[in-house]
């Protein structure tokens, strides 16, 4: 029997004992052990890229209460001298990935995590001093009472647990906090960040800063949260972002791992799979989206899987309120596929709303990635949309950014897929009348950009090309059909007062430059001219 596809399985122990397909990332343990004792490592990665799986792997490896030899048998770490560290340390493990929503729900979730830890480790305080036993019972009671107003009383719970475990085992502890930033992101989105900031600052600060019982710690999340310095005075914090080489190969699937996985399930790693799910770069490492690859292996359909796992509302709101320069960069991103921007990954966008942290938000969240080829510019980074799957995520952003009415883009591109050019003209002209973003008089490129943005709707069915050399020139937009029976489309845009003449000139340019060279099958040519709320479209079938 083939190994099971571990879709939705984020626990390392469950993965191995359940005979799930596992891309061996255990050498991450060795890399981490090579860092100094007392070091606190923070790794930021997008959602669904294996953060929880790796954190539970570390827990299983180090936890002194476990016997994990069988779990790691035959894996890469078992071939190294680091196996002598197996099950050698007390471990404090917390996962806050589900701690989101209203304030009461978030803090209740955190309390439940802490209560579970205290209940599990109660044996370590049974023979201790009466004072420590009283403090332990007080904290345990506060966890169960879940009195939000007494949150400050439990803010040093991890520190106290570290002390108890150290004095029981006579070994310093390892602290693992998975998705540490989820509660604070949720608090920001729902408007109560200031109310819980001090609690988390104290909870993390007391556990990680000058904790004499700490050997080393690792945190994972999407962002580095630094407002009022939540890690104040933590001079041993090693932050590893998506731009750093450290641990770059351990989150997501490398090309050879992707090829092996797909071959195991009798699927090729062809250009269409690469275009759909490849394109991420963590440090200098090329990475595939693991969530999408696993779902593709199961369903055998190249569809956008990752983009439906969370809301992008924060990105939508950020773009709606961005300054003009940021909007210009966004337009360039859609038109050219890449743009040069200043990126700040050291502060989260919701703490300091500026252009550099907004681009950092796009990168940290996985909606953009660093381009493979970087210009020699120490102040800016070339960023791009990773792949066709993520391009689909830009639909909502473009809809809201462009001010399109509900269903108008569905109607527009539904007409294209039916090859109903008459209906396409009617819908397009209606969009021009109602969409205020077209009326700023900013030139032909504005129409090109907005239409290109709308084309993200077609990324599954068409290869979208913008300003790509074809024939004897560069066509504005070419939609090259991926499926038999679909027509190709070529669009050329003009702007000026005489829209009828300019639309004809656009068509003449398509023929003169032979933009359709190299396209096979039916190709529909459209010359489109605009003058603010007025437009003219001429079409031909080639």
C-alpha positions in Angstrom: 0.0 0.0 0.0 1.1 3.5 -0.7 1.8 5.9 2.1 -1.2 8.1 2.9 -1.2 11.7 1.8 -1.0 13.7 5.0 -3.4 16.5 4.1 -4.4 18.3 7.2 -1.9 16.3 9.4 0.3 18.8 11.2 1.6 16.6 14.1 4.9 14.8 13.4 4.1 11.8 15.6 0.7 11.3 13.8 2.4 11.6 10.5 5.0 8.9 11.1 2.8 6.4 13.0 0.0 6.9 10.5 2.3 5.9 7.6 2.0 9.4 6.0 4.2 10.5 3.2 7.0 12.5 4.8 9.6 14.7 3.1 12.4 14.3 5.6 13.2 17.6 7.3 14.8 16.2 10.4 18.2 17.7 9.7 16.6 20.9 10.9 17.3 19.5 14.4 21.0 19.4 13.7 21.0 22.9 12.3 19.2 24.2 15.3 21.6 22.4 17.7 24.5 24.1 16.1 23.2 27.5 17.5 24.3 28.7 20.9 22.6 27.7 24.1 20.3 30.4 25.3 19.5 31.4 21.8 15.9 32.2 20.9 15.1 31.5 17.2 12.1 33.1 15.5 11.2 31.7 12.0 8.6 33.5 9.9 6.9 31.6 7.1 3.5 31.8 5.3 0.6 29.6 6.4 0.5 26.0 5.4 4.3 25.7 4.8 5.0 23.1 7.6 5.6 25.3 10.7 3.5 23.2 13.1 4.9 19.9 11.6 8.4 21.0 12.2 7.7 22.3 15.7 6.0 19.0 16.7 9.1 17.2 15.2 11.3 19.2 17.6 9.0 18.4 20.5 9.1 14.6 19.8 12.9 14.7 19.4 13.8 16.5 22.6 10.9 15.7 25.0 12.4 13.8 28.0 9.1 12.2 28.8 8.9 10.4 25.5 10.7 7.4 23.9 10.9 8.6 20.3 13.5 6.2 18.8 11.0 4.5 16.5 9.7 7.7 15.1 13.1 8.8 13.9 14.3 5.4 12.8 15.7 5.6 9.3 15.3 9.4 9.0 18.3 11.6 8.2 18.9 12.8 11.8 19.3 9.2 12.9 22.5 9.0 10.8 24.2 11.8 12.8 25.8 12.2 16.1 23.0 14.5 17.2 20.9 11.4 18.0 22.5 11.4 21.4 20.3 14.4 22.2 17.1 12.3 21.6 14.6 12.7 24.5 17.2 14.6 26.6 15.4 17.8 27.7 12.2 18.9 29.4 10.1 20.6 26.7 7.4 23.3 27.0 5.3 23.2 23.8 2.5 25.7 23.0 0.6 26.1 19.8 -1.5 29.2 19.4 -2.6 28.5 15.8 -6.2 28.3 16.8 -6.2 31.2 19.3 -8.1 33.8 17.2 -11.4 35.6 17.3 -12.9 37.7 20.0 -10.7 38.7 23.0 -12.4 36.3 25.4 -12.0 33.4 23.0 -8.3 34.1 22.4 -7.4 34.4 26.0 -9.5 31.3 26.8 -7.6 29.4 24.2 -4.3 30.5 25.7 -5.5 29.6 29.2 -6.5 26.1 28.0 -3.0 25.6 26.5 -1.4 26.6 29.8 -3.8 24.5 31.9 -3.0 21.4 29.8 0.7 22.0 30.3 0.3 22.4 34.1 -1.9 19.4 34.3 0.6 17.3 32.4 3.5 18.4 34.5 1.9 18.3 37.9 4.1 15.4 38.9 7.1 17.8 38.9 5.8 19.9 41.8 4.3 17.1 44.0 7.3 16.9 46.3 8.3 20.5 46.1 8.0 23.3 48.7 4.6 24.3 50.1 5.0 27.7 48.6 5.6 26.4 45.1 2.7 24.0 45.4 0.4 26.9 46.4 1.5 29.0 43.5 1.1 26.1 41.1 -2.5 25.4 42.4 -3.3 29.1 42.2 -2.2 29.3 38.5 -4.0 26.1 37.7 -7.2 27.5 39.2 -6.9 30.8 37.3 -6.5 28.9 34.1 -9.8 27.0 34.7 -11.7 30.1 36.0 -10.6 32.0 32.9 -11.0 35.3 34.5 -9.9 37.7 31.8 -9.4 40.5 34.3 -6.7 38.5 36.0 -4.7 37.8 32.9 -1.7 39.7 34.4 -1.5 37.1 37.2 -0.7 34.3 34.7 1.7 36.2 32.5 4.7 34.5 34.1 3.3 31.0 33.9 5.8 29.8 31.4 8.7 31.1 33.4 7.4 29.4 36.6 6.9 26.1 34.7 10.5 26.4 33.4 11.7 26.7 37.0 9.7 23.7 38.2 10.9 21.5 35.3 14.5 22.5 35.7 14.5 21.8 39.4 12.8 18.4 38.8 15.1 17.2 36.0 18.2 19.3 36.7 18.3 20.2 33.1 17.4 23.4 31.4 14.2 23.5 29.3 13.5 23.9 25.6 10.5 26.2 24.8 8.6 25.8 21.6 5.9 28.3 20.7 4.1 27.6 17.4 2.2 30.4 15.6 3.1 32.8 18.4 1.7 35.8 16.5 -1.8 34.4 15.7 -3.5 35.9 18.8 -2.0 39.3 18.2 -2.9 39.4 14.5 -6.5 38.5 15.5 -6.5 41.2 18.1 -5.4 43.8 15.6 -8.0 42.8 13.1 -10.8 42.9 15.7 -9.6 46.0 17.4 -8.4 44.9 20.9 -4.7 44.7 20.3 -3.8 47.4 22.9 -5.9 45.5 25.5 -3.8 42.3 25.3 -0.4 43.6 24.2 0.9 43.9 27.7 -0.2 40.3 28.6 1.7 38.7 25.7 4.7 41.0 26.1 5.0 39.8 29.7 4.2 36.2 28.8 6.9 36.0 26.1 9.3 38.4 27.7 9.5 36.5 31.1 9.8 33.2 29.3 12.5 34.2 26.8 14.4 37.1 28.3 17.0 36.3 31.0 15.2 33.1 31.9 17.9 31.2 33.9 16.1 27.9 33.3 16.1 28.2 29.5 18.4 26.2 27.2 17.0 27.4 23.9 13.7 28.3 22.3 12.1 28.4 19.0 9.0 30.4 17.8 7.3 30.3 14.5 4.8 32.7 13.0 4.0 34.7 9.9 5.3 38.1 11.1 7.8 39.5 13.5 5.8 41.6 16.0 7.9 44.4 17.4 5.5 47.1 18.5 6.8 48.7 21.7 9.2 45.9 21.4 7.2 42.8 22.5 10.6 41.2 22.9 12.0 44.1 24.8 15.6 43.6 25.8 15.8 40.2 24.2 19.3 40.4 22.8 19.5 36.7 22.0 16.7 36.8 19.4 17.7 35.3 16.0 15.1 36.2 13.4 15.0 34.1 10.2 12.6 35.6 7.6 11.7 34.4 4.1 14.7 36.4 2.9 17.3 34.5 5.0 19.1 31.4 4.1 18.9 29.8 7.6 16.4 27.0 7.7 15.3 27.9 4.1 15.1 24.2 3.0 13.0 23.0 5.9 9.7 24.8 5.2 7.9 23.9 2.0 9.1 21.4 -0.6 12.3 21.7 -2.6 12.2 20.8 -6.3 13.7 17.3 -5.8 11.3 16.6 -2.9 8.4 17.7 -5.1 9.5 15.6 -8.0 9.9 12.5 -5.7 6.5 13.0 -4.1 4.6 13.4 -7.4 6.5 10.4 -8.9 5.5 8.3 -5.9 1.8 9.1 -6.7 2.5 8.6 -10.4 2.3 12.2 -11.5 4.9 14.2 -13.4 6.5 17.5 -12.3 5.8 19.2 -15.6 5.8 22.9 -16.6 2.1 23.3 -15.8 2.6 22.1 -12.2 5.7 24.4 -11.9 3.7 27.4 -13.2 0.9 26.7 -10.7 2.7 25.9 -7.5 6.4 26.8 -7.8 8.0 30.2 -7.6 8.7 30.8 -3.9 12.2 31.6 -2.8 13.2 31.4 0.9 16.6 32.8 1.1 18.3 31.4 -2.0 16.2 28.2 -2.1 13.5 27.5 -4.6 10.4 26.2 -2.8 7.0 24.7 -3.8 3.9 25.2 -1.9 3.5 21.9 0.1 -0.3 22.3 0.8 -1.1 22.7 -2.8 1.2 19.9 -4.0 -0.4 17.4 -1.6 -3.9 18.4 -2.7 -2.9 18.2 -6.3 -1.4 14.7 -5.7 -4.8 13.6 -4.2 -7.2 15.3 -6.6 -5.0 15.1 -9.8 -6.4 18.6 -10.7 -4.3 21.7 -11.0 -6.5 24.1 -9.0 -5.8 26.8 -6.5 -5.8 25.1 -3.1 -3.7 27.3 -0.8 -5.5 30.6 -1.6 -8.7 29.3 -0.1 -7.2 28.5 3.3 -7.4 32.0 4.9 -8.8 35.5 4.3 -6.7 38.2 2.5 -8.9 41.0 3.9 -5.9 42.7 5.6 -4.2 42.9 2.2 -7.3 44.3 0.5 -7.7 47.0 3.1 -4.1 47.9 3.0 -4.1 48.4 -0.8 -7.3 50.5 -0.6 -5.6 52.9 1.8 -2.1 52.8 0.3 -0.4 56.0 -0.9 -0.1 56.7 -4.6 3.5 55.5 -4.9 2.5 52.1 -3.4 -0.4 51.9 -5.9 2.0 52.7 -8.7 4.2 49.8 -7.6 1.1 47.6 -7.4 0.1 48.5 -10.9 3.7 47.8 -12.1 3.5 44.4 -10.4 0.4 43.5 -12.3 1.6 44.9 -15.6 5.2 43.6 -15.5 4.9 40.7 -13.0 7.6 42.3 -10.9 8.4 45.6 -9.1 11.3 47.1 -7.0 10.3 48.1 -3.5 11.7 48.8 -0.1 10.8 45.9 2.2 10.7 45.9 6.0 10.4 42.4 7.5 11.4 43.4 11.0 8.1 45.1 11.9 4.6 44.0 11.1 2.4 46.1 8.9 -0.4 46.4 11.5 2.0 47.9 13.9 3.6 50.4 11.6 1.5 51.1 8.5 3.9 52.2 5.8 4.9 51.1 2.3 7.9 49.0 3.4 5.9 47.0 6.0 3.0 46.6 3.5 5.4 44.9 1.0 6.7 42.9 4.0 3.2 41.8 4.7 2.8 40.6 1.1 6.1 38.7 1.4 5.5 37.2 4.9 2.0 36.1 3.9 3.2 34.3 0.8 1.4 36.5 -1.7 4.7 37.7 -3.1 8.2 36.3 -3.1 11.7 37.7 -3.8 12.5 37.5 -7.5 15.1 35.0 -8.5 17.3 37.7 -10.1 17.9 40.7 -8.0 19.2 44.0 -9.2 22.3 45.4 -7.4 20.3 47.7 -5.1 20.9 47.6 -1.4 17.8 49.6 -0.6 15.2 47.8 -2.6 14.1 44.2 -3.4 12.7 42.8 -6.6 9.4 41.1 -5.7 7.0 39.1 -7.9 3.8 37.0 -7.7 5.1 33.5 -7.2 2.8 31.5 -9.4 -0.6 31.2 -11.1 -2.3 29.9 -7.9 -1.4 33.1 -6.0 -2.4 35.2 -9.0 -5.9 34.0 -8.3 -5.7 35.6 -4.8 -5.2 39.0 -6.4 -8.8 38.8 -7.8 -10.4 40.2 -4.7 -7.7 42.8 -4.3 -8.1 44.0 -7.9 -11.9 44.0 -7.6 -11.9 46.2 -4.6 -9.0 48.3 -5.8 -10.6 48.9 -9.2 -14.1 49.5 -7.7 -15.8 46.8 -9.9 -19.4 45.9 -9.2 -20.2 42.4 -8.0 -20.2 39.7 -10.7 -19.2 42.2 -13.5 -15.8 40.4 -14.0 -17.5 37.0 -14.0 -19.8 38.3 -16.7 -17.0 39.9 -18.7 -14.7 36.8 -18.8 -17.6 34.4 -19.1 -18.4 36.2 -22.4 -14.7 35.7 -23.4 -14.8 32.0 -22.7 -18.0 31.7 -24.7 -16.3 33.7 -27.5 -19.3 36.0 -27.3 -17.6 39.3 -28.3 -20.9 41.2 -28.6 -21.7 40.4 -25.0 -18.1 41.2 -23.9 -18.4 44.7 -25.5 -21.6 45.4 -23.6 -20.2 44.3 -20.2 -16.9 46.1 -20.8 -18.5 49.3 -21.7 -20.7 49.1 -18.6 -17.6 48.6 -16.5 -16.0 51.7 -18.0 -19.1 53.7 -17.1 -19.3 52.6 -13.5 -15.7 52.0 -12.5 -14.2 55.2 -11.1 -10.7 53.9 -11.4 -10.8 54.3 -15.1 -11.7 57.9 -15.0 -8.5 59.5 -13.6 -7.1 60.3 -17.0 -3.8 58.7 -16.2 -3.1 57.4 -19.6 -3.3 54.2 -21.7 -1.3 52.3 -19.1 -4.1 52.6 -16.5 -6.5 50.7 -18.7 -3.8 48.2 -19.6 -3.1 47.7 -15.9 -6.6 47.3 -14.7 -7.6 45.0 -17.5 -4.5 42.9 -16.8 -5.5 42.8 -13.1 -8.9 41.6 -14.2 -7.2 38.8 -16.2 -6.3 37.0 -13.0 -9.7 35.5 -13.3 -8.4 33.6 -16.4 -5.1 32.3 -15.0 -6.3 28.7 -14.8 -7.5 28.7 -18.5 -5.0 31.1 -20.1 -1.4 31.9 -20.1 -1.4 35.7 -19.5 1.3 37.7 -21.2 1.8 41.4 -20.9 4.2 43.4 -23.1 5.9 40.2 -24.2 7.7 40.3 -27.5 5.6 38.8 -30.3 6.0 39.1 -34.0 7.7 42.4 -34.6 6.7 44.2 -31.4 5.2 43.9 -27.9 1.5 43.3 -27.6 -0.3 44.9 -24.6 -2.0 41.7 -23.5 -2.1 38.2 -25.0 -4.3 35.4 -23.5 -2.9 32.1 -24.8 -5.4 29.3 -24.3 -4.3 26.3 -22.2 -7.2 24.1 -23.2 -8.3 22.8 -26.6 -11.3 24.6 -28.1 -10.6 27.9 -26.3 -9.7 30.9 -28.5 -6.6 32.9 -27.9 -7.0 36.7 -27.4 -4.9 39.7 -28.3 -5.7 43.1 -26.8 -4.2 46.4 -27.8 -5.2 49.6 -25.9 -5.2 53.2 -27.0 -6.4 56.4 -25.4 -7.5 59.7 -26.9 -10.5 61.7 -27.9 -11.2 60.1 -31.3 -11.9 56.6 -30.0 -13.3 55.2 -33.2 -10.1 56.1 -35.1 -7.8 54.9 -32.3 -9.6 51.6 -32.0 -9.0 51.0 -35.7 -5.3 52.0 -35.3 -5.0 49.5 -32.5 -6.3 46.8 -34.8 -3.9 47.9 -37.6 -1.0 47.7 -35.1 -1.9 44.1 -34.2 -1.7 43.2 -37.9 1.3 45.3 -38.7 3.3 43.9 -35.8 1.9 40.4 -36.3 1.3 39.9 -32.6 -0.4 36.6 -33.3 2.7 35.0 -34.7 3.3 31.7 -33.0 -0.2 31.2 -31.7 -2.0 28.1 -32.9 -5.8 27.8 -33.2 -8.5 30.4 -33.3 -7.3 33.9 -32.2 -9.6 36.8 -31.5 -8.1 40.3 -32.0 -9.4 43.3 -30.0 -8.5 46.9 -30.5 -9.8 49.0 -27.6 -9.7 52.8 -27.4 -10.8 54.9 -24.3 -11.5 58.5 -23.6 -12.5 58.6 -19.9 -16.1 57.1 -19.8 -16.2 56.4 -23.5 -14.7 53.5 -25.3 -14.8 51.8 -28.7 -13.9 48.2 -29.5 -13.2 46.6 -32.8 -12.7 42.9 -33.2 -11.6 40.4 -35.7 -11.1 36.6 -35.8 -7.7 35.4 -37.1 
